[in-house]
Structures are given as C-alpha cells and as structure tokens.
Amino acid sequence: MDLRQLECFIYVAELGSFTQAATVLGVGQPALSRQVRRLEVELRQTLFYRNGRGVSLTESGKRLLAHGRTIQMQFEHARQDVEDSRGSPLGRVTIGFPYAVGRALCAPFVKAFRLRYPKANLCITEGLTIHLYEWLLSGRIDIALLHDPVPSASLDIKPLREDELLLLGRREPWQAAIANPIPMRNIAELPLIMPSRPHSLRMMVETRLANMGLKPNIALEVDSVASIVKLVSEGEGYAIATRHAVAVSDARDHLQSSRIIAPHMNSVLALATSAERPLTTLVIRTSELFQEVLPDFAQRDA
C-alpha cells in the first residue's frame, strides 16, 4: 500500500464515484481504477460495491477509510513539522466548533488566525460535541471545542470558560413569564426539546433530576442547537441552553430566558487535542490563540 493508492481510494469513497474522483484528482479514470484495484488485490478485500449509479463502501472499505484519513493526516503533520523548523508555522489545521459557539466565535477567530499565521491554512467544521469528540479521536480534526467533555486518556482537555445554562421559552405577551429564577425540579414539569442521548447536556439534565427522584418530560429530540432554539421560539416546548445559543439565534426576539437554581447549572467549554498523536507547531500555536481570543469573545457575549 502506498500513499497514492490511499489517496485515490479516499477520493472515490468520499465522492461515491470513480468519474468524479478522477476529475478532482486530474487523472484518467482507467488509471484511477487501476490504483484502487491494486489496493484491493494487495489487501485481498473488495473495498467497493460497484453499480450503475456509482460506488458504495463495503464493510472492509469503511474500516480502511477510517484508517486512511488518519494516515493522511499523520503524514501531513510529519511534513508540516519538518517545514515548521524553518520559521513561521505552515500547513493546515482543522478545528471543530459546537454549532452555537461556531456561529459566535468563528469570524473573530478566523481574523486573528489569518493575521497571526498568514501562510497557514485553516479548515473549520461544526457539529455536536459527541461528533466532534469522535472526529478528534479518529484524526479527522486537530482541535475541538467541546461542551462538558468526558475525561479520556486519549485526549488532552483544557477548560476555557464556564457558561451558565438557562431555561428558554417562547415570549408571549399575553401569558405569564417563566419564573425567574426557576428551581430545577420545576423543569421536570415542562415539555423539553433536547438532543438525544448521549449528548452531554441531556445526560446532565437527566442526572440532576434523577438525584431528585424526577425525570425530564422530553417532548422532542432534536440534535441541532439552532433548530431547538427555533422550535422554542415557535412555542413547541422549552429548552436548556447557554446565553450565546440565544445571542446568535435569528429568533432571539421571541425568546425569554430564566436562570436555573437549586442547583445552578453550568456548562464548561473546553479545548481538546489528541494525546495519542504528536501535535504540529501550528496545532500548538492555534490552541494558544484560542486562549487569547476567547476572553474577548466572552466579554462581547456577556
């Protein structure tokens, strides 16, 4: 197996087509097919199901794709590390943001990054904490901002800030406002819109209520912060979220929020990197830049 074969395989797998992969790579389709076929012969495994509409991965292909992305990233990191010895950090760093944090922090962070490291490339993706956690472990991203991450020997986790969690409801001028503050046990009576398990917020709410002998009334399971806030603004239920999830929402004028007490609820935002792979100079410097930019972001968000 060589890197060229692996690159060809990854492009075909991600695009689902030999024709599209050949176009992107700038090679002929017969040459691309030969590279993938040599890989299948060497591994003695069929990697793709081929049909008239394109290709899909076999179980062996899915496993190789997970390893292949990690191998590609490790090779790129090795190349960058050698180049870094010449001076300013070079190469590419991939960062994962939670949705609400990404909408609020992305623009100021990108400006700071491009000013600090003009020769480096930045890639940003967004997702739920559970997905960012998995992508970081698999090597698809270099750095992740995570809400309430579960400690892991595979990750280096550094808490950056703590945000108060609020109960959100629709603002109705003809109805009484939600009690402010609202005791935690009263939340069990409300129809909640929450992410599905094992999202960290869902687990936190269930644990807090279980300690009181209660359980939440889950009206809807939605794995998108923006969608949850929008549904709350339309009166479909209540939600628990940080203040900046409201601040970045287009529906914020239709929301009311209440502090949660007895007990208070807070969410920790942490920076995570892999503890199992060597970090390039660019990844280290980007992590340090987060710690510079985040205090300013927090002041604007307050």
N, C-alpha and C positions, 0 to 999 in steps of 0.2 A: 504494500500500500504506500502511495506517495501523496504529497500534498495536492498535486494537480488532480489526481483521481478523486480525492476527497472533496476538493472544491467543486468539481463537476457534479458529483453526487449531491452535494448540499444545494446547489442551484436548482437542479432538476427536482429535488424533494420539495423545496420551498415554493417553486413556481408551478409544480404539478404538470410540467410539460417539457419534453426534450427540445421542442421547437423554440419555445420562449427562452429556455436556458441557453441554447446555442446563440440566440440573438444577443442576449445580455453579455455573454462571455466573448462574443465576437469570433466564434469558431463555427465550422461546418457541423451540421447535425450528425453526419456519419462519424466524424472524429470524436464528437462528444459521446455518442453511443458506444464507441469502442472503449473509451476510458471507463465508462460505467460498467461495461461488460467485463473488462479485465478485473475490475474491483470485485464483481460478483464471483468470477472464477477463482480469484485468489482467496476470497472468504468462504467459497463453496456454499453461498447462500443467494437466494433470489431476493433482491432488495426492493423491487417494484412490481406491482400488478400493472400490466400494460393493457390498455383498452383504447377504443376509438376516440374517446374524449380526452385522453391524456394518461397520466400515471398516478398511482397512489402507493403509499409505502406498505410493505409487508411488516410483520412484527419485527423481523431482523433489521429491516430498513429503519424503523422507528428507533431501535436501540442504537444503530450506527449514527443516526442523525444527532442524537443527544451527545454522543461521544465526539462526533465530528466537529460540532460547534465549539466544544471545549478545547479540542486540539487546535483548531484555527485560532482561537483567542490566545491560547498559551504561546503559539508560535509568534503571533503578532506582538504579544507582550515581550517576548525574548528579543525580537528585532528592535522594539522601541527602547528597551532597556540599554541595548548597546548604543543606539543613537543618542540616548539621553546623556551619555558621558561627554558629548561634545558641547553641552551647554543647556540652553532653554529646553524644557520638556517638549517632546514631539509625540506624534502618534495620535491615537484615538482612545477616548474614554466613553463608556456607555453608562448612563445614570438612569435609575428607575425612581420615579416620584409616585406617591399616592395621588389620586386624582385631584382632590381639593388643594393639597399643598402644591402640586404641579402647576395648577392654574394661577396660584398666587405668587409662587416663588420663581417660576421658570424664567420670565422676562428679566428681572433684575440679576438673576444668577448668570444667565447667558451673556448679558452685557459685561458683567465682571469677569467672566471666564475669557471672553474674546479679547478684552483689554489686557488681561494678565498673560494669556498664552495664545498669541495671535497665530502661531504656526501649528497649533494642535487642533484636532478635530473632536467635536463634541456630538454625541448622539444621546437623545433623551427619549425615554418611553414612560408610559404611565400605566398603572394597574393597581389592583387591590394589594394590600400588604402581603397576603398569603401567596399571591402570584409573584410578587417582587422577591419574596423570600426564596421561592423555588428557583426563579431565574438566577438569583445570585449564587445559589448552591450549584447550579448546573453550569455556571460560567457564561451565561448569556448576557449578563450585565456585570459591570465592575463595582459599582457603588449603588446602594439603595437607601432611601429614606423610608423608615418603617415605623408604623404606629404600634406601640406596645409589643415589640418583638419577643418571641420566646427565646430564652438563652440557648445557645448552641455552641458546642466545641468547634463547629465548622465555620463560625462567623466571629469576627471582631465587631462588637457592638458598642457604640459610644452615645449615650443620651445627649441630646442637644437642647431640648426645651420641653416644658410641660404645659399642656393646654387644658383649660377647664372644659368639661363636657356639659352641654346644655340640652334641655328638652325643647324641641321645636314643635310648634303647632301653627295652624293657619290663623292669620289675623282676621278676626271677624268683628266688625264694629258693633254688631247687634248682639254679640254673645259676650259673656263674662270672660275676662282674660284668664289664662292659666295661672294658678297660684305661683307667686314668685317671692321667695324660692319654693320649690316643691320637694317634699320628702320622697326619698327613693321608693318607699313602699307604696306610695300613691301611683307610681308609674305602672305598677302591675295591673292597674285597672284600665289602662289606656290601650287602644289598638295601635300597636307599634309596627312601623315599617323598618326592617333591619336586614343587614346582609345575612346570608346563610352561614351555617357552621362550616369550618371552624374559624371564621373571621374573629379577630381579637376583640373587637367591640361587642359582638354578640356573646362571646364567651364571658366577657367581663360582666355584662348586664345579667346574664343568667346566673353567674356565680354569686353576685351581690344579692340578688333576690332570693336565691336558694338559701343563703345564710339567714334569711328572714322567714323561711318556710313558704316562700312565694315563687311563682314562675311568671314570666312575661306572657302577655297576650299578643302573639305575633300575627298581625293581620296580613302582612305581605312580606315576602322575602325578595329583596332586590339587591343585586351585587354591583351597584353603581351609586356613588355618593350624590352625583348630580341628579340622577333620576329620583333618588329618595327625597331629596330636598324639594324637587319639583312636585312630587306627589303630595308631600305635606302641604305645600302652598295651595294645592287644589282641594284640600280637605279630605284626603284619602286615609289619613291617620297621623300619627305622631312619630317623631324620630329623635335619636340622641346623636349629637354631632358636635364638633368643635366650632368655635366662633368663625374661623376663617372659611369653613364649609359654607356658612351663610353669606359671608362677605363677598365670595366670588360667584354667588348664585344670581342669575337674572331674576329670580323670583323673590329676592330678599325683602322687597317692599310688602309682600303678602305673608310674611312670617312673623311670629312672635316667639321669643325665647325666654326660658326660665332657668335659673340656677338650680342645680340638684343638691340637696343636702341630706344628711343623716343616712348614709355618709355622702360626702362630696365625691364627685367622680372626675378624674383627670386622665388624660391620655398623654403618654410620653412619645415624643418624636425622636427617633434615634437614627444615627448614621451607621451603616453596616457595610463591611467589606469581607472578603473571603479570608479565613485564617489558614486555608489549605493551599492557596496559590500565592506565589510571590507577587507583590504589588509593584507596578512600574512607578517610576518617578512621577509621571503625570497623574496616576491614580492617587498617590500620596498627596501631591500638591492640590489636586482638586478637592480632596477630603478636607484639607486645611482651609481652602477657600470657602467651603460651606460654613465653617465655623466663624468666618469673618462676615459673611453675607447674612446669615440667619438672624443675628441680633437686630440689624436694621429692618429686616422683614418683620420681625416680631413687634417692633415699635410701630410700624405702619399699620399692622394688623390690630393693634390694641384699641 
